[in-house]
Amino acid sequence: MPITTMAQGLNAALRDAMSADDNVLVFGEDVGALGGVFRVTDGLARDFGEDRCFDTPLAESGIVGFAVGMAMVGYRPVVEMQFDAFAYPAFEQITSHVAKLRNRTRGALSIPIVIRIPFGGGIGGVEHHCDSSEAYYAHTPGLKVVSPATVADAYALLRASIEDPDPVIFLEPKQLYFSRADVELQSAEPLGKAVIRREGRDATLVSYGPCVALALAAAEAAAQEGRDLEVIDLRSIVPFDDETVNASVRKTGRCVVIHQAQGFAGVGAEIAARVSERCFHHLHAPVLRVTGFDIPYPPPRLERAYLPDVDRVLDSVERLQWNDVVDATWSVSA
Amino acid sequence: MICALTRAQLVDMGSITDIAELASSPPTAYAKFLPADSPVQYLDVAGQLTGCTARYPRPSDERLVHMYRNMVLGRRFDQQATALSKQGRVAVYPSSRGQEACQIAAAMSLRSTDWMFPTYRDSVAVHARGVEAAEVLRSFAGDWHSCYDPAAHRTAPQSTPLATQLLHATGLAYAESRRGHDTIALALCGDGSTSEGDFHEALNFAAVFKAPVVFLVQNNGFAISVPIERQTAAPSLALKGIGYGLGSELVDGNDPVGMLAVMDEAAVFVRAGNGPVIVEARTYRLEAHTNADDATRYRDQADVQRWVERDPIARLEKYLRGNGLLDDAAFESFNDEAETAAAALREAASEVRTTDPLELFAHVFAQPTPQLREQRAQLEAELALQAEVN
């Protein structure tokens, strides 16, 4: 089997979806001849023609609004936002129309658009190129929000997103574009299923996208210290797989949620609340979060200070009430 | 100027009365994109043909009689809807009284296979497009956000966010042309919308992709309370097309003949694959923004009165009567038809209608997520309990 990068896995998913269905079109900024700034659309314009994969004017609201009109008459547009923070001009189209048209029309209109967004940090990117914007989308009813953590999932989840009848915000971890794997690319089940990446008995680490590898690294390190951690890769934030998460936490009794995005009102807050509500009598400790700080994404030289790392995860794991003592972290704060 | 016909064809049809007038257009490559210096007007306020430059084929007498009927029906519908809103039987209604020439010309310029992208103020156009009056009002009554089937009527939901629908029209028109269909899209907006970013992105995308879209801007003088002078310093909103490479026209929005002539030509032009066009119709919003607005706070009643005198329906009536195209019998028959429809609308508004609250969970996604199923079950239990208590 050939070694494949995540960018190549995504490219293969687009190719196979375009081959399978003429209604799948790819467009956005620089996706044509250039093949996208991360080369995810490399060769599509050449191989499928410039009417199947094409460049648009540089206007994100325009790209998404244009896609809405195309979807209204049966196309399945897959559009690219060049970077996370550059998707914000399209926010109104996404939240007021892409997310709501099915509901607004009582199901008469389907808007099966996939909005691909390179997201997150860890690549030394400058301002506006490293945002983790998943909470904005996850908070909006009507959008599915997906992020792959592996090359195999990049392919399978993108195929499932394109086939999905609902709009999908597809968040591609920039940090992982050039990660490699030796895998067979194949379609998998529909969106909404988390996967257990590592089984363990002592505590559950819940993550998605760029932080799954971190969770696995932390679990390996914890194993050296005698802690047996389970790692869940959510794969889709919406729909959220309560079942898998709850089953794991009921088994382990402890949970840490990890993401790069700021913690306040983030996806981790929602997960911590859900787990607390649903697994209260199984929990031996409060659900903790390891997230970015509540600051704008830092400049490249300070990125390491911001991003969750193995030590921060292990510190949180240590605070999971193993000896039933007051967590000193909270005793110094308000 | 929008010109789907050659100059020779226009001369043959007698539509160009003064060929020197075209010849004296500014000698620039972009002159063909520019709108008229003053609004195109075929009928003056007294209902007399202006003998104007008449660049566009004048609609047939039969079409004008049909337009008159539609305007009478449209106005009565609009008045009834306003009345229902004041009685509280409709939550809110944005009236287009005084804009009937725009509303009806918009609907009449389309084929049934075309698409219309209306705003909240375009209920008369939506109704003229074939959506039942009662169905149009259901969303304003609060039954659901949009209550007609967009695909069945080829009419998008009436857009409340400004200018966003112009991009949808552009994408749809491009999609249809890509499939080899000769469908066009008519995108409606008001003067305020021309300040929104999506307006500009839509014009640009439409021109770049040569999408068959007619953009009709009904400049009715106000964006709620803000007058046009605060929206733009441009001499005409139609001029905004030139920066994007769109043909454009400026028309008297209260002249039914001019409106229909321009809209018909615009449809022919874009359908022929010439790319999009933008039309500014100068009109006036006689009513307040909605029943919840108080227009006396920002405009003078004397101004409103000046526009009442420019009424499009009275203008067309004078023309039709003066030319033996409308007699008392036809006049009464149209008005009777309008009254009957208004009575039916009142009746429909009095019907007790209920929407099942559980439907709130039905259309968020094609299939409800596990979380929505949980929440639906919660509401279902609450409703069952309430029913027991009652």
Interface residues (C-beta under 8 A of the other chain):
Chain A: D51 T56 P57 A59 S61 G62 V64 G65 F66 A67 V68 G69 M70 A71 M72 V73 G74 Y75 P89 E92 Q93 S96 H97 K100 L101 R102 N103 R104 T105 R106 G107 A108 L109 S110 P141 G142 K144 P165 D166 G192 V238 P239 F240 D242 E243
Chain B: W144 H145 S146 C147 D149 P150 A151 A152 A156 P157 P161 T164 L166 L167 H168 A169 T170 G171 L172 A173 Y174 A175 E176 R178 R179 A185 G197 D198 E201 A202 N204 F205 V208 F209 E359 A362 H363 V364 F365 A366 T369 P370 Q371
